[in-house]
Amino acid sequence: MTPTPQKIRALRGEGVFEIVWSPEECRRYPFKFLRCACPCAGCINEFTGEQILDPATIPETIHPAAVEFSGNYALKIQWSDGHATGLYSWELLHRLASAPEVLACPATT
């Protein structure tokens, strides 16, 4: 069973979402990495799973313009490039936690 985040913060100055999954697990997801991992049908071919989105088209300065919860299972992020159709489920975010781009939070967090 996928855990539910205990705390989520968008740290715009650092360009990351910080997600606390448990007292022992806190991960930092870079904004551009998450934008490129958007699971919507406009970014991923829903039949083949192939990525349609070209990561080179995403600016390094991408950031969330708005963030809201979708029920108690996902984040809905409106990105600064105007994209807003992806739902980032807890399952997807937890799976992405092991990606090399995603780092552990500093010990002081």
Secondary structure, 3 states (H helix, E strand, C coil): CCCCCCEEEEECCCCEEEEEEECCEEEEEEHHHHHHCCCCCCCECCCCCCECCCHHHCCCCCCEEEEEEECCCEEEEEECCCCCCCEEEHHHHHHHCCCCCCEECCCCC
